[in-house]
Amino acid sequence: MLERELTGGWTLHRAGGEAPAEVARALAANPLDVSVPGTVHTHLLDAGLIPDPYLGENEAALEWLHRSAWEYRLDLGAVPGAGPPADGERVDLVFTGLDTVATVTLGGVELGRTANMHRTHRFDAGAALRAGATGLRVRFDSALEHAEAVEKEIGYRPRAYDHPFNAVRKMACSFGWDWGPDLQTAGIWRPVLLQRWRTARLAAVRPLATLDGTTGRLAVHVDVERSGLEEPGELLVEVELPGLAVAGAVRAAPGDTSATVLLEVPGAPVWWPVGYGGQPLVDVVVRLSAGGAQLDARELRTAFRTVELDTTPDEHGSRFTLVVNGVPVFARGVNWIPEDHLLTRLTRERYEAALDRALEAHVNLVRVWGGGIYESDDFYDLADVKGLMVWQDFPLACAAYSEEEPLRSEIVAEARENVTRLSPHPSLVLWNGGNENIWGHEDWGWKEQLGEATWGLGYYEQVFPAVLAELDPTRPYSPGSPANPGVPAGELHPNDPGHGTTHVWDVWNERDWTAYRERVPRFCSEFGYQAPPAWATLTRALGPDDLRKDSPAFLAHQKAVDGNGKLDRGMEPHLGVPTAFRDWNWAAQLNQARAVACGVEHLRSWWPRTAGSVYWQLNDCWPVTSWSVVDGDGRRKPAFHALRRAHSPRLATFQPRDGAVHLLLVNDTGEAWTGRAHVRRTALDGRELAAVVLQVRVPAREVRVLALPGELREAGDATAEVLVADVSCETGAAGSRAVHLFAEDRDVAYDPAPLRAVAEEVPGGWAVRVLATSFARDVTLLADVVAPDAVVDDGLVTLLPGEAHAFTVRTAHRVEAERWLDPLVLRSANSLAAARG
């Protein structure tokens, strides 16, 4: 097998639709020289022909691209090794990602048409090349117009948004979402390969690794494609695990197109999720040969582990607990959307930075949400190395999906390809049928609109289970999120909190965030609360005159229905609603952080009844007000620090139980947590009013509930007292602090200036040291306000009078020390009291 990636030498041409006059003139005179992967948006942006769609109101100015057509051209005659095939040789053009509605021609001869960005397309180019063809053309037509035509043909299917994203196999959020732009990209978004081969090639390799006690078992399933240019002969498939000195082989008889090599590894190294053990990976080399000559080879990595989904009925309903290597695991999770709406700008480095932020927040599971894509190999490779479990949705979201052609065969094909592609990855622990589609059918008025039309249930209950049973029976599957696997269809509401997975969105949409505590779901796979992005991200995306919550540009970056109204109504009972925009922005961010902490700590406190907390969402794909804890520029919001603290392996949290506040200790480590809990009720000036010291011991992976005496639970003056628990760990590991106020922040008699602070330059940045002269809640250094590259190590730090804390800031910028002490930079809940006057 000889392979060349066709990266350079392409040109981009307009092929139809309207365009601004200046763009049309520029391209008519000089088509763009481009490299692929790329999309029309990134090419035009790089050429300076369109404004950045992430800034201001530019998104709306680019709507003309929704109905445009484009053509990529490449002269294969100028590509080394792209000549006609020799006798007995196949030459294929392989498009690993076309976004989305494309026609591929070579020398004017059509090789094929595509309408699915989630799969690979392979074309035999031999005949055209033998005829002297060199002109490769890939024309992209409007995905929107294609979807509208398909919908007209198959009938309307309900969906959460206006565009018919459910009538074309394209990233659903490409058409806009309640946190994302409506750009509708087009282009060659993954590599194009020219492959020359003889006799046979490795069409697919599926190494399925499991554990049987301490013995690793590896079944390497191989599909081969024969060239069809010679009589089929015997093939040899060899598999080697070079690091373990294990090998095996099998012969495929003439005409056979598949083979399986079975290997055993006594005492196999075991892969664990982060926090449970190591992540040893195993190199796998697969070779295909005939007559002693190697034809093709593949190198990949996998690991030995088992994963199951426990859905056993119990006194509370039925469980939804991931069990890895026989150990039940609480999923400290986050939902993942595409890291950049313009997908071709994603690199391995950006993926790694994003996943490292997840690890920093003590995350152990990332859910790849169904309105996005099957992520790149880099994403899963990195998750394998870092021990991050991956929950993978099939990409169907918030809509009814036709089960007829032309969609059915495309969905089946993409599922088969991607299940095969992702099968080596030990990080992948769960396949999920889709996002909110079953729930939508039950609750969103779809039944009346659908009548007798299909809506996708066949995919979730038949197609996907059959594909997985054939190609990847080593992992569990759930028909959707929310859903109740193991419960017969129709017996329960899909969002029943007593069974399966639950989404909690009435809190954000209708209720106060304290309502998170009213339900005890078995596994909460979505819940979230909004806030604006970091200040440096906001000021990069908006002009100075747009920095107000009612400006058209700000609202263009707030996609949620009545989003600002919900932010205000959510802040009002807790922090009040400041009038100055800088204070409003901080209050919204702080309120999000409180909501995150409330939801996550509540869910964790109910382990093992509740077995997962998957926050919506980790990241953003552009600068926007959203539920993310890391914004579209990769900056950590204050809520990131709340999530990190709420995910701490050892967590102390005050929670209501039986009508009174209790101290709960959550130990998600492999060792018992022994130490002392110093619980005290103090005045805001530091005077101790009541106290108790408790000896504590929490076994590994367990939760303990500690009742508190009445003199601690009941305040003499709710506006001027605080309940604090500091729980130590005898092993010297980090303990945990829990804080409970007896009144809402807006009613607490905060000292509005509770800190003394100094800033000192240190290697690589700054140390900002603060000393509390009064009770100081949620002290946070908004470092990006001072320098856009600045990253601070901590946030939302609560200090009692006399306590000190040092914030470490990494930045390459030279700034004056006083900038770090600015009251718009060094903030706290107390500072909102000052803002209220």
N, C-alpha and C positions, 0 to 999 in steps of 0.2 A: 504494500500500500504506500503510494506516494501522495502526499497531501500538501497543498499550498493554500494559505489564507489570502483571499482577494481583498486586500485592505485599501490600497491606493489606486489612483488612476481613474476613479469614477468622476463623472460629471452629473450635475443635477439640472433638470430642465422643467419648465412649466409645461403641463400637458392638458390643462383645462380648468375651467372655473374662473371666477372673478379674482382680481388682485389689485391692490393699490397701484396707481399709475407708475409711481417711482420704482416699485418692485418689478412690475411688468417690463418697464423700459430697461432696467438693469439686467434682467435675465435674458431678454431678447438680444441684447448686445453681447453679453458674456455669460454663458451658463457657468454655474459654480463648479470649481474643482473641489471635490469633497473626498473624504475618507469614510469608510464604513467599518464598524457600525456607526450609525448616525440616524437622525430623523430630520425631516424638513425643518422643523422648528430650530433644532440646534445648528443646522447648516446656515439658515437665514440669519440666525442670531450671530453666529460667528462672522458672517460676512457684513454685519452691520445693516442688514436690510429690514429687520424688524426690531422693535424695542423689546427689552426684557419683559416677558409676560408676568414675571413675579413682582414687578414694581408698579406702584400706583394703581391706575385703572387700565393698564396695558392689556390685561387679559381680554377685556371686552373689545379692544381695538383689533384683536387678532381673530375675531369670529369668522372672517372671510376664509380662513384656512379650513374651516369645517367642510366646505363644499368645493375644495380645490382638488386638482389632479396633478401628479408629478411623475417624472420619469428619471430613473437612474440609468446611466449608460457607461459601459466599460468595453474597451477594445481588447478582446482576448488575444489578438494578434501581437499585442505589445507585452503580454504576460509570459515570462519564461515558463516553459513546461506546459503550456496550454495548447499545444498543437494537436493534430488529429491522433486518434488512438492507433496503436500498432495492432497487428493481427492478434486476436485473442485478448485484447485489452479493453476494459471498460473505463470510460471517463464520465464521472458524475459531477454535476453541480449541486452542492448541498447548501441550502439556505436554512440556517438554524433558527432564524427568527425574522419573519416578515410582518410588518405592522401596517396594514392588516389585509386589505383587499388589493391583491396584486396579480398582475399578469406578467409572466416571464417568457421572453422570446429570445432566440438566438438565431441571428441571420434572418430575421423576419419570420421564423418558424416558431409557433407557440409551443413552449415546453410544458406549460401548465398554468393553472389559476389557483389562487389561494384566498382563503377568507378566515384565517385563524392565526393569531399571533402567538398562541401558546404551544405550537408544535413545529417540528422540522419538516422541510419539504426537500425531497431528493429527485433530481431529474437526470436521466441518461442523455448526455450531450454528445454521444459518440457520432450519431448519424449526421447531425448538423456540423460538427467539426470536420468530419470526413468530406462534407460537401463544401468546405472552405469558409464556413461561417465564422465570423469573429466578433460581430456586433452583439453584445449582450445588453438586453434592455429589461428593466424591471419597472413596470408602470404601477403606480398606486392611485386608485380611485377613492373617492370619499367613503369612509366607513359609515358615516351618518346616512348618506344616500343609499348605500347598500343595505343597511339595517332597516331603513324605511321601506325599501322594496321587499325585503324578506318578510317584514311584518305584514305588509299588504297581502303577501302570498299566503302566509300561514295563519294569519289572524292575530289580533291584538292580544298581548299578554301583559297583565298589570306589573307595575314596577314602582320603585320608590321615587324615581326622578323622571323628568319629562322625556329625555332622549331614549330611544329604543335600544339601550345598551344590551338588553337581553335577547336581541335578534342578531347578534354578530359576536363571534368569539374573539373579543378584544377586551383588554383590561377595562373592567366596568367603570372604575373611577377615572378613566381617561375622558369620560363624558361629564365630569364634574361630580362632586359629592358634597356632603355638608361640612367638609374641611378641605376640599381640594378644588383646583381650577378646572375649567372646562376647556381643554386645549385640543383633544382629539388628534393626537400625533399620527404621523405616517412616516414610514421609512424602513430601511434595512437595520433592524435594531439589535440583531445578533450576527455573528460572523458568517461570511460566505466562504465556502471551501470548494476547491477543485481537487477531486480525488481520482487517482489513476490506480486501477487494481486489476488483478487477473484471478481467474478460477473461482475464488470465493473471498468473502470478507466477513468480519465480525459485525453483524447487524445490531446485536444487542448483547450485553453481558449483565447478568443479574446475580451478584453474589449475596446469598441470603445466609446471614450468620446468626446462630443461636447458641445457647448453652444448655448442656445436659449435665447437671451437677457441676463438676469442674472440667468437664470435657467440652471443648468448643467444636461445633459442627458447622461446616461451611459447604453449602450446596451452590456451586457455581453453574448457573444456567446460561447457556450460550445459544443464541440464534445466529444462523449464518445465512447470507445471501449468496447464491451461486451466480456466476456471471451470465450463464445461459449461452456462452460462446463456445463451449466445448462439452464433450461428454462428461456427465457428472461422475466424479471418482470419490475414493475414500479420502476423508479428511482426518487429521489428528488435532485434537484439542488438548492442550497442556495447561495446567494451572500450577503455579508455584507461589508459596509464601516464603520469600527469601529470608525474612527475619526470624522465621521459626523452623527453618529447614524441613518444611513439609511440602510435598508435591504429589500430583496425581495427573492422570491422563485418561482420555477415552477416545475411541475411534468412531467417527460418524460414517455410516455406510453410504455408498453412492446414492445420491438423491436425498439423503437426510438433510433437514434444515435446522435441526436443533440437537443439542447434546447437554448432558449434565455431568459434572465432575464432583464427586463427594469426597470431602476431606475431614479427618478427625484430628483435633489438637488436644491431647491430654494436658491438663494443667494450663488451660488457655488463659491469657491475660484478659481481665474483665473490665469493660467500660462502664463507668458510673456517671450519673448526672453530677454537676458541680456541687460540692458540699457533701457528697456521699462516698467519694473515692476518686481514683484516678481515671484518666482517659487514654489508655494505651490503644493505639491504632495499629492495624495489621496491613502491611503491603501485600497486594495481590497482583500477580502478573499472569495474564492469559495470552497464550500464543496459539495461532491457527496455522497449520502447515499441510502441505500435500507433497508426497514424493520426496520428503526430506527438505523441501524448500519452504521457508517461512513466508506466509501470505499476508498476515496481519497480526497485530499485537495490541494489547490494551493494558495499561497500568492504572490501578486505582487503590483506594484504601477502604477498609471496613473495620469492624470491631465486634467482639463477642459480648452479647448481653441478651437478656430476655425482657420483653415488655408485655404486660397484660393490662386489661381494663376491668376492674372489679365492679360489677353492677349488681351485686348480691342484694336481695331484699332484706330490709331490717325494720326495726320499730319506727323509724322515721320516714320510710319510703323505700328507696333503693339507692345504693351507692353509685358514685362515679369517681373512682380512685385509680390513678395510675400506679402500677406496681412494676418496679424495675428490679430485675434480678431477685424477685421474691420479696422486695421491701416496698411497702406502701410509701408514696412520696407526696407531700403537699406541694402543689404547683404554685410557686411564687412567680406569677407570670405577667406578661404584657402582650398586648396585641401589636402587631407589626403591619404597617402599610408600606408601600414602596417608599424608599428613602429619598427619592427625587422623582417628581412627576415626569421629568425628561430622563427616561430610564438609561439612555446610553451614556449619561454622565457619571453613572455609578462605577466605582472602581473597587478592587479588593480592599484598598486602604480605607475607603469610606465605609464599606461594610464592617471592616474590623473595628473602626472607631465607634460605630453605632453599637455593635455587639459588646464592645468593651464598656460602653456606658451602661448597657443592660447589666453586665456583671457587676459594675460598680454599685448599682442599685440592688444588689443581692438577688437578681432575677435568676431563676433556673429553668424557665420555660418561655419560649417565644411562639406566639400563635401567628402564623402567616395567613392573614385574613383573605376571605374569598372574593373580595372586590378588586384584588390586585393581580399578581402574577405568581406562577411558579418561579421562585427566585433563582438566581444564578448559582452555578456550582460553587462559587466562592462563598456564598452565604452558608451553605450546608457544610462545606469543608471547615469553615471557621467555627461553626457550631459544634462540629465533632471534636475539634481540638479543645474548645473551651468548656465542654461539658454542658452546653445549653440544650435542653430538650426542645424539639420543634414539633409543634402541632401544625399540621398542614391541611388547610382547606382546599378542596377542589374549587376552582375559581368560578363560583356561581353565587351571587349575592343580591339580597333584597329585591327579588323579582321572581315571577313565574317564568319557567323556561319550557319552550316547546319540546316535546319528545319525538317530533317528526323531523323529516329531512327539510332543509339542509343542515339543521343543527345537530341532529342525533349522531350522525357518523363522525362529525368533527369533535364532539365532546368525548365520544368513545376513543377516538384516535389520540387525542391529547392526553386523556387519562392513561391509556396504555403506555404511551411514550414516557410520560413523566413519572409514573409509578416505577417503570423500569429504570429510568435515570436516577431516581432518588433512593432506590432500594439498598445501595451499599451503606448509606449513612446511619450510623448508630444513633445520632442525635434525633432522627425522625422517630417519634414515639406514638403518633396518632394521626390517622387519616380522618378527615371530617367532610361530610357531604356538601356543605355550603353554609352560607351565613344568612340566617333569618328568613329563609325561604319557606320553611314549614310553618314557622310562626306567622309569617305574612299571610299564608294561605288561610290560617285559622282566624286571624284578628284584624286584618287590614282591608276587609271588604272585597277580597279577590274572588270569593266563591260566586258572588252574584255576577261579576264581570266575566268570569271564565265559562260559566255554563258547563258544558260537557268537554271543554277543551283540556288537553293535557297541560300540566303545570310544573312537572319536574319530579314528582314523587317516584316515578319509575327509575330515575337516575339514583335517587338516594336509597331506595329499598332493593333495587335489582341490579342496575348496571354497575355501579361502583362496587358493591359487594362481590359481584361476579368477577370483575377485573382484579380485585385484590385477592380473591380466593385463588385465582390462576397465577398471578404474578408476584404477590407479596402477602402470603398468609402469615407472616411473622409478626405483624403489627395489628393492633386493634383498630376498629373503625366505628365512628359515630355518624348517624345519618344527617346530622345538622347541628347547628348551634343557634338557638337552644333546641334541644331534643331530648328524648328519653330512650336511649338504647336499651334493649332488653325488655321493653314494655311493648306489648302488641299495639300496632297503629290504631289510633282512634280512642284508646282507653283513657288517655290523659292529655291535658293541654300540654303543648310542647314546651311551654315556659313554666311548668309546674315546679316550684322550688324544692319539692320533696324528692324529685327524681331527675337524674341526668344533669344537663347543663342549663344554666339560667342566665338571662340577660336582665339587668336592672337599669331601665332607662326612665322610669317614672320619676326617679329622684331628680335627675337633671331637668327633665321637661316640666315637672309639675310640683315637686315637693322639695322640702328642705333636705340637705344632705344628712342630717341626723337620722333620717328615715332609713338609711342603710341598715341600722340596727334592728329594724322591725322584722327582717326575714333571715332565715338560716338556710340558705340553699345548699344543695349537696356539692355543687361546683359552680362558681360564678365566672363565666367565661367572657362577660362584658359588663362593665360599669365605668362611668367616668364623669368628669366635671371640667368645664372649660376655664381657660384664662388666656389673655394675650401673650404673645411671645416676649422674649427678652428685649430690653430697651434698644440695644444695638441692632437687633434684627428688625425691630419695628421702625427705627429711624433709617435703616438702609432701604426698607421697602416703601416708605412713605416720605413725602416732603414735609418740611417744617410746618406748613399751613394745614397739613392733613392730620396733625397729631391732636385729634379730638375724637371722641367716640362716635360722633354723629357725622363725621366727614364722609363724603362719598368714597374716598379711597380706603379709609379704615373699614367701612362697611363692605367694600369689595373683597376685603380679607377677613370677613366674618360671614361664613356661609350658612350657619345654622339659622333656622327659622326663629325669629325673635331672639336671637342669641344674646344681644346686649340687654334686652329686657330680662332674660333669665339670669344673666350675670347680676344685674341690679337687684332683682328680687331675691337672689341667693345671698347677696352680701348684706342686705338691709337688716335682717334680724341679728346678725352676728357682729359685723364691723361697721355698719352704716354704709351709706353711699357717698363717698367724697365728691365734691364738685370739681376740684382741680384735677386735670387729666393725669398728671404724674401720680397723685395720690390714688386716684381711681384705678390706675393701672396696677399699682402695688397692692391695693386692697383686693382686686380681682385675682391676682396671682396668689396672695395669701389665702384667700377663701378657697381657691382650688386646692392648695396644699392641705388645708384643714379637711376638705372633703375626701381627698386621697387617703389621708391618715385614718380618718374615721372608717371608711369602707374597708381598707385592707386590714387594719387591726381588728375590726369586728370579725371579718371572715376568718382570719388566722386563729382567733380566740376560740373558734368552734371546731377546730380539728379534734378528732378525725371525722366528726359528722360532716363538716365542710372540708373538702379535699382540694380545693383550688380557688385561687383569686387571680384572675387574669385581667389586669387593668386596661381600659381603653383610654389612651394608647401610649406607646412608648415615644413615637417619632412623628414628624411631619414631613411632607414632600415639598413644601414651599412656605414662605412666611405668612402665617395665618393665626387668627384666634381659634384655638381648638382645645381638645381634651388632652393633648400630648403633654408629657413632662419634659421632653427635649424638643426644642422648636426646629423650624425648617432650616435654620443655619447651624444646627448642631449645638445650640446653647442650652444649658440646663436651666429650666425654670425653677423657681422656688419649690414647686411640687415635686421636682426630682429628689430634692433632699428629704421631703416628707416620705416619698416612696422608699427611698433607701433606708430611712430609719424604721419605717413600718415593716420592711422586709428583713430587718436585722435577724441573724440566726438566733440570738437570744433577745426576746422582746418582753418588756414590761409595759402593760397597758391597763388603764382604768376602764372598766366596762360595767354597764348596768347588768345586774343579775337579781332577779326576785325583788325588783323595786328599789334596790340600793346599789351604790357604787362598790365594786369589788376590784381587787388587784389581781390581774391574770398574768401568769408567766408562761410564755411560749418558748419552748426549747426545741429548735429545729437543727440540732447538732447531734453527732453520734456519741456524745458523752453526757453524763448527767450534769445538770447545772446545780451546783451547790454553792451557797453563799449566804449573805444576810440582806434582808430588805429593810432599809431605814425609811419608814413612812412617817411623814410629818405634815401637820397643818400649820401654816405660817401666815403671818401678816405680810403685806407687800413690802414692808420695810425690813423684813427678815426676822421679826420676833417669832419665836417658836411658841405655838399655842397648844399643841398636843403632838405626841409622838409615840411610836412603837417600833421596836426592832424585832424582826421575825427571822428565824432560821428557815431557810428554804432548801428544798431539794426537788428538782424537776428531772425525772428520768429522760433519757435520750428520746427525741421525737415525740414528746408529750407536752400537755398543757396542764397547769395547776391553777385552781381558783382559790384565792385567799380572801376570806371575809375580813372586814376591818371594823374595829370598835366604833361605836357611835360618835365618840368625841372627835374622831378623825373625819367621819363622813358628813357631819353637820357643822355648817359654818355659823359663827356668831354674826359676821357681817359679810354677806355673799359678795359684795362689791370690793372687798379689801382683803380677801384671804385666798390662799391657794393650797391645794393638796399635792404633795410631791412624794414620789417613791424613788429611791436610788437602790438598785439591786446589784450587789457585787457578785463576782465569780471567783471562787477560791483558787482556781487554776491559774489566775492571772489574766485570763481572757477578758475581753471587754464586757462590762455589765450593761445595764440599761436604766434609763430614767423615764419615768412616766409623770405627766403633769395633768392636773384636773383643776379647772376653774369652776367656781360655784355660780358664776354669772356670765353673761355674754360679754365679749370684749367691749362692745359699745357702752356697757354699763359699768365696767371695771374702773376703779379709781387709779388708773395707771399714772405713774410719774411720766410725763411726756418726754423727759430727757434723762433716761436712767443710766447713761453710759458715760464713762470717760474713755478716750481712745487715743492711741498713738499709732503711727505708721512708720515702719522702718524698712529700708531697702535691703534685700537679701539676695544671694545668688539666684538668678532665674526669676526674680519678681519682688514681692513685698510680703512682709508680715504685718498684719493689722491686729493690734492687741487691744482688747476691750475689757473694761472692768465695770461690773454692775454696781451702781450705788443704790439702786432700788430694784425690785423685781422687774426683769426685762424679758419679754416673751418674744420668741421667734426672731431673734437677732439675725439679720441676713445682710451680707455685703453684696450689693448688686454691681459686681466688679466690671461687667461689660459697659456700664454707663461711663466709666473712666477710660477704658481701653477696649476696643472691640475684640481683641484676641485674649482678653483676660479670662482666666478660669480660676474660681475659688474652690477650695477643698471641702467646704462645709457650708451649711446654711440652716436657718430655722433653729438656732441654738437658744435655748431658754436658760437664763441665769438667775440665781438667787443673789440677793445683796451680798457683796463681798467676793463673788465668784468672778473669775477671769477666763477669757478664751482668746486664743490666737488663731486668726484666719490666715491661711497661706494662699497667696495669689501668684499664679504663673502668668507672666506677660513679658513680651519683648519691647514694649513701648516705654519710653521715658516720660514720666509724669511727675508732677509735684506731689509731695507727700500729703498735703492738705486735701487733695482731690478725694482720697479714700475716706476722709472723715466728713465729707459733705453729707448733710442730712437726707439728700435724695439718693445717696449711695449706701450709707450705713443706716439700714432701716430696721424697723421692728413693729410689732403690733402696737407698742406704745406710741410710735410716731403717728399713727392714725388718730390717736387721742389728741395729739398736738394739732393735727390737721383739722379736727372738728372744733378746735378752739376751746 
